[in-house]
C-alpha cells in the first residue's frame, strides 16, 4: 500500500505516507516522543511499529535512500502543525453546517406568504 505512493522527493514520500496512514484527527494526537501537551497525553511515534513500517516503505520507493534522521525530522515537522489544522477543520465544518441551516427556508405547511 505505502510502497506505491511514490513522490518526487523524500519529503513528499514521507508526507504522503503519513497522510495515507493516519487521519488528521489521529495526527493531531501523536508526536515523536509521546509527550503531553496542555490538554492531551499524546502517543509517541519514536518506537512505534507503524513508524518503522512507514520508514521502510519510504526507503523502498526508489530513488535516493533516505536516512532515519532525515525521515525523523520530516515526520516531526509534519506532526507539529496537525493540532492547529485539526481545530481549523472542525471550525470550518461547523461554519458550513451553520451556513447550510441558514439557507434552508422554514416549512410553510401549504400556506403562501
Secondary structure, DSSP 8 states (H G I E B T S, - for coil): --TT---SSHHHHHHHHHHHHS-HHHHTTEESS----SS---EE-TT-HHHHHHHHHHHTTSSS---HHHHHHHHHHHHHTHHHHHHHHHHHHHHHHHHHHHHS----TT---
